Amino acid sequence: MKHNFAAGPSILPQYTIEQTIDAIKNFAGTGLSIMEISHRGEEFTAVIKEAQALFRELLDIPDNYSILFLGGGASMQFCMVPYNLMREKAAYLCTGSWSEKAINEAKLFGQVIVVASSKDSMFNYVPTDFVIPVDVDYFHFTSNNTIYGTQIRRDFDLNIPVVADMSSDIFSRPIDVSKYGIIYGGAQKNLGTAGVSFVIIRNDLIMRGRKIPTMLNYQTHLNANSIFNTPPVLPIYSALMTLRWLKEQGGIKAIQKINKEKATILYDEIDRNSLFKCRVINKEDRSLMNVCFFMNDGYEALEKDFLEFARTKDILGINGHSSVGGFRASIYNAMPKTSVQVLVECMQEFENHSIIH
């Protein structure tokens, strides 16, 4: 068995993989592949509607919000958000590379106020002491930082629209959607295959800003229920299968419990093991999705040896991001606890072998 800790595209539930394979061969009894049917036909319309319904059910999304499935990934939302929402200025919290990219895009549309940044310490903590101006058009933050291993696990309660990039921790914990204006993200970390992004948007925010090109206008996609043009059909279907799987697991509270257990097992071992150290010191800031760690001081030369040792145990994808180095174990919803335990046992065995020799 392979243990896939890749950051994204990442591990999928086996149910999602098997059901998607079946749909590629013969979708909904049509005798055709889902990759060759009409996206406006009743069979695929049913996919869109069920996926939206499960989004609403699992996240308890209020009726005054819409769910869109769009192309372009979360990176497209870096410009769509300010294009649709920004009149003059917006506030951004900078906690990593994806925050920086979103900030740079927003600067094309108006004034960007960076309320706080953790760049001074290579993004290894989440800033807390900052003030959000009351006169901005919206406040934007990235909830989970895949590269640096930090996570914001609270909902901001503000009188301005709150926008969150939840690409890598959506459906991992309960959220109060009513406190947000927009929640968006790419699918390829915690929802499905690469190629589709989701947008949860409060309806009164649509058409707030300037004249907008057709494809970048949320109203376009709302009016057409995400099929204004040909949507990423296969990734949407895969996302639906993951949503079904999530419901079968008991929903968001049940998956959150498992996620906490997995993260605790791994972080406890990193803190205990003499060979390793966690990148994020403050435990409250540590991501439950992406666990980033290094060789401890004095053991840096063993980094490649540990990666190779892990491969002999069928542990894959734990290389840290190229900009950071070290290790990164991504333990998204679909990651079984048994795989985390295999990684912990690998770390323990490597420690014993290294100390003895």
Secondary structure, DSSP 8 states (H G I E B T S, - for coil): --EE--SSS----HHHHHHHHHHHHSSTTSSS-TTSS-TTSHHHHHHHHHHHHHHHHHHT--TTEEEEEESSHHHHHHHHHHHHH-SSEEEEEE-SHHHHHHHHHHTTTSEEEEEEE-GGGTT-S--------TTSS-EEEESEETTTTEE--S----SS-EEEE-TTTTTSS---GGG-SEEEEESTTTTS-TT-EEEEEEGGGTT-SS---GGG-HHHHHHTTT-SS---HHHHHHHHHHHHHHHHTT-HHHHHHHHHHHHHHHHHHHHH-TTEEES--SGGGB-SSEEEEEE-TT-GGGHHHHHHHHHHTTEE--B--TTT-SEEEE--TTS-HHHHHHHHHHHHHHHHHHHH-
